[in-house]
Every structure is written in C-alpha cells, then in structure tokens.
C-alpha cells in the first residue's frame, strides 16, 4: 500500500498539478463502462458473454431435472461423505435444504445471465447501430433473459424480477415478484424475440438464438398455462422454418451435426486444448466412477472425483417399448467390477439390448447419447447440449392438439417421432389414453435432456409419480434413507438459496423450508 501511494505522489510531482480529472480519467487503452458499448462488434461480444452462463447453469441442471425425477439415480460412494457429494445426493433424494450449494448455483448463474442481458437491452436503446443490427441483438438478449427466467420460475416460483441494469445498491435488493408477473415478462420477452429474430437461414446454424428458438420457448410457456390454441399456432409456424428430424435418432447428438436441422437451440461447446476452448465435462459426470475410463472415452481419464451421477434408472429403461431404437442410442452398459472404494474397473462396453452380465461381472447403465469417443482431451468433449429439438416441438404440438379435442390431428406429429424410432403408429384417439402416450413419448424421446422434472410438474403428476417411484427405488437401493423420494406439495418448488434470504430481508422463503 505504501508503494502505491509513493507511485501516485511521483506521478503528481511530475505534472503541474494532480487534479481530480487526472485521477478519475480511465486509461485510454482499456475498455471501461463508459466506452465499451459503442460499436457493433462490442455489442456482439457482450451478447456472446450473455450466452456463456448457460454452460454454468447446465453443469448443475441435471441435478435439478433428470436426477430430481424418476429418470436417473446416483451411484453410492459410502467412503466419501463430503459436502459436495452429499448435497448433490440430497437433490436427487428430495431432501435438499436452503443451504444446498448446487441449488444456489442454478440461481446465481441464471441471474448472471439475466444481468448481462439487461445491460445489453438497456445500452442498445441509446446506441446508433443500424435498426436491423439492434433487432437481432435485442432479440437474442430477450430470448436469453426469458430462458433464464423460465428456468427460475419453474424451480423456485416467484423470483425477484430484474429487467433493467442494476446501477445502485438499492436496485439490487428486490422482493419476489409473483409467478404471474414473472411469466408476463417471459411472454413479453419471447414475443419481442420472435418479432426481432429471423428463422434459420441455413443448416448448420450459427448457434445463436433464432425465431424458432423463441417460438418453441413461448409455446412451452403457453402449454404450461394451458393456452393450447396459442401454443398450437406457434408450433405450426415452426413447420415452415426448415426444421426436420434426422434419419436416425443418434444423429441428433453427433458432433458433426451440431446446430443441424433438428436443433432448435443448443448450448455450444468447443473441445480441445487450444486457447478459447470450452469443453463439455458432462460426459465424464455420467460415467461410473473409475480410475481409467479409456475403454469408453478413448483416452485415460480418472473420473473418481466427478463421475457416478445421472445413471439411468431401471424405471426409465423399462419404459422403452420393444424395438425402440432410442434405447440403444441413449443408454449403454459399462461392464466390469467394483473395488472396495466403489470405483469401477471397466472390462467391456456392451449394448443394453438383451444384455446379460458376463460371469463375475456387473453391468452399469450410462448415458451414451453424449459420449463420442475418442474425446479430444481429458478436459472434456466438443459435444453441444440440446435445450430444444424439433422432436420436442412435434410432441408439444401433438399435446396441444389433443388437449383441444383434435386427437385425430395429434396423431401425425406424434407418429412422425415414433416412426423415426422404429415404432408402429399410435392409433388410439381416446383423449386420456393419447395424453398418456404423448407423455410417455416425451419421456423416452427427451431422456437426459433435462425436461423430465418440468414435464412432471406441467402434467400435475409429479407427486404421485415420484412417491410411486420412491417405493420401488428404496427397495432397489438400500443405501437410500427412508425419507428419500417421499414428497408433498412443498417439494414442487426448490428452496430459495439461504444466502439470498439472509442478504435480502425482502425475500420470503418458500413454504416448508428454513
């Protein structure tokens, strides 16, 4: 500190006067708040930065979606009872509390993205960029803001609603808005994004949000609100935007098909070790914990500290119909043995179809759809992660049609998805049975894409499905506590992170949490 003051004194002595203007003037060769948001390139860089927190949300998202449902479970590691392990297990078991760091991370990273969007949206208003440039940047920022708020409101209920750049400490402390107010903002942002963004001009796409991305987001909001006619209109508009299903289900997840014709919006990753790489670490998380994963990854990776999560449940596996090609494309079997530390030694990679363990071996299912060996480096893969695919739009359209009494019309989009999976057409037009068929189809088509928990909420079946699953899974996995997967109404929302409640007296905790 003394050296710093000495430098300032020398600088003042070297000038005729050490004025306030001199002290406050920013270095001319660095970006500051006052000079950055000027050029098109600067705004485009800011928009790229607004996409980046989606990767941080994603790293925690499968805990609050697939593992917080009947789709996946975790592999026990009794020798490690560290906080980072236990808190992630608690989310899966529905026993998490308001101090859970992984639930808090979703909140934090979502608001980071929202904050960056707010700055872009506000600064664009006073910029002198061309109108068409402003529109595409504003549309992307509003899509991202809507996407983040849609994540938050479904997990936590009403949340503080920030729609302007925070410039003072007072602006940072808001009470929770109602769910209706948050949804109204999501709808307004999505509508603006639809108006401002263009549909894909070619495939593969750039990875930026498009009119199709915003359209599917808004359609999902309307489906949640049971505004089925509005959802149908939006989803029908997507049929003319050039989207299509890949011939094979597995092709939708191949790195070579990134941002392809089936992709509506996906989180972008760049594998490798070069400067600027943003590798996807999730494939390591979804494999059995092992000191050497080379048999599956193509390179030697020790994932004993990061693996063992999001293991497909038997309940999900048994829900695939005989002959469904999606089963083999989505789930593989790692065969081998566990050691005393519950680390797995891989001996073979097997197909899940008609799998029978070799003598003395154990078969552990793992998520296969995101694993494409050999990986570029031990830091992760280049696989993007889907947020919205065209098959999601087709199944949502089938649901919207059925809920309006147009059950015969609903069969076309439903069967378009089923045929690609190698299954026979569904023909029953009884509304209740067709509703169940569409719900089943979403489960297997979108498995491991982080839709299951929110689909359970939207269907109104979360409590009954999870409690029924809990009875089965506690018998299957004796390491689960007696209160695991036992839920009531208050479990339908996550607790507001305790650090937010503690810092902001205006925030009231969700019922049932402390």
N, C-alpha and C positions, 0 to 999 in steps of 0.2 A: 504494500500500500504506500510506503514512504517513497519507493522508487517511482510509482505512478505520479504522486504529487510533484516530485522533482522534475519529471518529464514535462508536466504541464507548466511548471514555473519557467523552465528553459524555453518552451515554446512562446510563452508570454513575453519573456525578456527579448526574444528575437524579433518581436513585432513592435510597432509603435504603441499599440495598446492591446490588452487582452479583453476584447469586447464580448458581450453576451452573444452577439451574432456569430462570432468565431466559434464559440463553444458549442452552439446549437447546430451549426451547419453540418450536414451529413457529408461523408466522403463522396466525391464525385464519381468514383469508380466502383461504387457498391449500390445495390438496389435497396431502396427503402420504401416504406408505405406510401410516401408522397410521390415517388417517381415510377413505381413499378407498373401499375395498372393503366398503361397508356397505349401500347401497341397491340396489334392483333396477336403477335407471337407471345407476348406476355400473358394475355388473357387465355390463350390456348394452353400455355404451360400451367396456369392456375387451374384450368379445368382438368388437366391430367392429374394434378395434385388432389383434386376433389374425388377422382376415381380411386386413388391409392388406398384410402382407409377401408374400402370394401375387402381388400385382402386381409386386413387385420380383423374385421368382423367375421370373415369366413373361417379363420383359424379356430374361432370359438363357436361358430354357428352350429356345427353338427352336434355339440353337446346339448344345445337348447332346442334341437329339432329332431333329428333321427334318434339320438340316444335318449331323448326325452319323449319317447314313444315306444311302440311295440316293434319297431323295425330293427333296432340294433341294441347290443348289450356291450359290456366291457369284460375284459379278461382279468381275473383276480390276480393280484400280486401281494400276497399277505406279508411278504418281507419288507414292503415299502409302504409305510403308513404316513408318509409326508403329506403336508397340507395340499400340495399341488395335485397329488393323486386322489386324496380323499374328497376334495371339493369337486373334482370332475365326476367321481363316482356318485356323489350326492345329487348332482343334477340329473343323472340317469335314473337314480332311485326315487326321485321326487322328495328328497329330504333336505334339499339345499336351504340355506338361510340367507338373510340380507347381507351377510359379510362375505358371501362367496365371490372370490376374485374373478372367476370366469364369467359369471353373470354380469358383474360390474364392467368387465372388459367389453362386452357387447354394447352396453350403454355408452361407455366412453368413446369407443371408436365410431359408433354411429353418429354421435354428436360432433366428433371431429369432422366427419364428412359434411354434416349439416352446416357447421360453421364456415367451412371453406366455400360451400355453395352460396351461403348468404352473402359473403364478401363479393363473389363474382356477380351475383344478381344485382346487388346494390351499385357496384362500381360500373357495371355495363350501362346503367341508366345515364350516367354523365359522360360516357366516352363518345368519341367522334368516329367510331368504327362504322363501316357500312351496315345498313339495316339487315341485310341478309346474313352478315357475319354475326351481328348481335343476336339474331334469332337462333342460329344454330348453337351458339354458346349458352345463351339463356335457356334454351330448350334442354340441353344436356344437364345443366346445373339444376333445373327444376325437376327433371326426371330423377336425378340422384337424390335430391332432397326428399322427394316423395317416396323413393325406395327406402331411404333410411328411416323416415317417419313411419312407413308401413311396417317395417321391422319392429320398431319400438312400440307402437301402439298395440300390436298383436301380442307382444311378450309381456308388456308392463301395464297396459291400459292407458288411461290419460297420462300424458307426459308434458313437461314444460315445452311450450311452443315458441321457438325462436325462428323468426322469419326475416330478421334484419341483422345487420352486422353489429356485434356487441362492441361498444366503444368505451363504456364506463363500467365500474364495479357494480353499480346499481342495476344496469341492464342484464347482468349475469345471473341475478337471483330472481327467478320467476316461480310462481305457483304452478301446479299441474293444471293444464287445460283439460277439458272433458274429452272423452273419446270422440264425441260428435264433432267437437271443434278441430281435433287433430285430423279426423277423416275429411272434414270440409277442406282443410288446407291441402291434404294429399290429393283430393279430387281436383282442386283448382290448379295445383302444380302440374298434375298429369294432363289436364286439359290444355294447359298452355304448351306443354311439351309436345303433345300431339299436333297442335296447330303450328308449332315452330319448326319441328323436325321433319325431315324427308324420310320416306321408306328406303330400304336398302337399294342402292343404285346398281350394285353388283355383288356377286359372291365369289370368293370370301369377302366379308365386310371388313371394315377397319377396326372393329371392336368398340367403336363409340356407340352410344345410345342412339336409337332411331325412332321414327314414328311407330314402328312395330313394337319396340320395347315399351314405350309409354302406353300404347294401346292395350297390350296384354296386362300391364300393371293395373291400369284403370278398370279393365274388365274383371280382374280378380277382386278389386275393391267392391265393384258393383255386385259380384256374385256373393261376397261376404254379406253385403247389405240386402241380398235377395232382390235386387233390382235386375231381374232376369232379362227383361226386354232390352234394357240399356246394355247389359253385358253381351247379349246376342248381336246387337247392332255393331258393336266394336269388334267382336270376334269375326263376324262375317267380313268386315272390312279388311282383315288380315289375309283373307283367302286370295286377295288380288295383289298382295305385296311381294309375291315371288317366293315365299317360303314353301318348303316341301319337306317330306320325310326322306331320309337317306334310305337306300335299298335295304341295308342291314342295320339293325339296331346298334350294334357295336361301333359302326362307322361314325355315329354321332359324337363319340368321345375320343376318336383318334386325333392325335396332334396334327396330322396332315389335313384334317377337316375343320380346324379352328375357324370360328365365325362363318361357318358354311351355311347352306340353305336351310338347315334345320335349326340353326342358332338364332334366337331372338335377342338374347343378351347373355353374355358370359363374362366372368372375371378373368382378366388377362394375366398370364404368367409367361415369363421368358426364362427358359432353363439355361444351364451352363454356368461358367465361372467368370465370364468377361464382365468388365465394368458395366453397370446398368442392368445386369441380370436380376430377375425377380422370380426365383424358383418356387415351385409349389411343393410344400413339405407334407401335404396331407397324405399322399400315398404311403409314406413311412408310418404315419399315425395309425393307419388302418390295417397294418400287418401284425401278426403275432410278434410279441417281443422276442428278439433274437440277437445274439452277438454277431451274426452274419446272415444278412438277408439276400446274399448274392443269387441264390437259386431263383428267387422271384424278381429281384431288381436288376440283375445283370452286373452289379458292382457290389463290392463288400461294404455293407452299412451296418453299424451297430445301432439298433433302434430300441435297446432295452430301456432307455430313458424317455422315449417318446411314443412307443407303439402300444398295441393292446387295446385300442379304442375302436368304437364303431363296428364291432363284429356283428355280422348279420345274424339275426335271431332265427331259431327254428320255426317260430311262428310265421315269419315272413317267408322263409324258404318253402314252407308247406303251402303257402297261399298261391304260389305259381301253379298254373294249370299244366297238366301233362303236355309236352310238346312245345311249351312256350320257350322260344329261342332266347328270350331275355334273361332267363335264369343263368344259362352258361355264360352269357356275355357280361353279366353283372357280378357273379359270385364265383370264386374259385376255391379250391381246397389246398391248404398247405398241410402236407403230411409229414409227421415226424414224432418227436418225443419231447416231453418237458423234463428239465433238470430240477434239482431241489430248490432252486431260486425262482421257479416258474418261468424260466426262459426256455424258448422253444428252439430246438435244433431241426432245421428243415432237412428232409430227406428226399422229398418229391413234390412236384406240383401236379395236382390231379384235377380232372373235371368233376364238377359237382353232380353231373348226370349219372344216376345209378351208382354213386360212389359207395364202395365198401372198403373200410380200412385194411391195410396190409397187416399181417400178423405182427403184434407187438407195437403197432403204430397208432397214432391218433390223428384224425383229420380235423383241422380247424378251418372254418369258412372265413374268407376275407373278401373285401370289396375289390373286384377285378376291373371294373369299368374305367377306373382312372389310372391303372398301372400298365405302362407300356415300356417294357424293358428292351434294350438296356437304357437305364437313365443316363442323362448327360453328366451328372456329377453327384457326389454324396450330399450336396446341399438341397437337392430336390429335383422335380421334373419340370418340363415345359408344358404340362397339361393345363389347359384352361378349366374353369369350373362353371358349369351351366347354372344360371339363375332362371332363365326362361327358355324353353324349347318349343318348337312348333307343335309337338305332340301334346304339350300342356294346353296350348290354345285349342286344339281339336277336342280334347276331353272336357275342357271347360265349356266349349260350345255345345257339346252333347248334353252336358248337365243343364245349361241354360235353356235349351230346347225342351228337355224332358220336364223341367220344373214349370214350364208354361203350357203343358199339355200337348206338346208337339213330339210325342215319344217316337213316332214313326220317323220323323225327320232326324231325331237324335241318333238313330242307328248308323247313319252314314259316316259322321266324323268318328264315332266310337269304333266302327269296324275298320275304318282306314288305319287306325292304330293297331288293332288286333291282327289284321292281315299281315302287316309288316312283321309281327311277332310270330307268324306261322300258325295262327289260331283261326278256327272257324268263326264265321259271322255270328254275332249275337242277334237273336230274332225276337225275343220276348219284349212286347211293348207295354206290359203292365208297369205303370209308373214307379211303384215302390220297388219292384224287382230290378227294373232298369237303373234306378238310382243306386241300388246296392252294387250292380255290375259296374257302373261307372266309377264308383268309389273304390271298388277292388282294382279296377284298371289303373287308376291313378296311383295306387299303392305300388304295384309291380313295375309300371312304366317309369315312374319318377323315383324309384327307390334310391336312397342315398343322395338325393339332390336337395335335401333339406325342406321338403314340403309336408312330410307326414304329420308333424305336430299341428301345424296350422290347418291342414286338411281335417284333422280330428276335431279341432276347435270349430271350424266352419260347419261341419256336419252335425255338431251337437252331440257327438258320440264319445268325446274324449274320456269322460268319467267312466262310462260303462266299459269301453274298450280297454282302458289301462287297468282297471280293477280286475277284469277277467284275465288279462294277460298276467297281472301280478300273481294270481293264484298259481298259474302254470309255471312261471319263471322262478318263483321262490322254491317250488318243489324241484325244479331242474338244477338250480344253482344254490346250494346250501350256504354259501358264504353271504348271501343277501340277508339283511336284517328283516325282522318281522313286519316293519312298517314300510319296507320298500314297495313301491308301486301300489300304495294304498292312498287314494286321493279323494278329495271332495271339491266343492266349488272353489275354495280359495286357491287351490293348486292350478287353476286355469290361468292364473297370472303369476309371473315371477315377482319376487320382492324388489322394490326399488333399492338399489345399492345403498347400504348403510352410510357410506361416506357422503353420498349426496344428501341424504336426510339429515346427517349431522352438520353439514356445512350450510344447508339452506333451510331455515326454520319454516319456510313457506310450503315445503314439500311434505305431504302426508303419506305415510307408509300404506301399502296395500293391506287390506284386512287379512288377519291370520299370520302376519309376520311382525317381527320386533326389531 
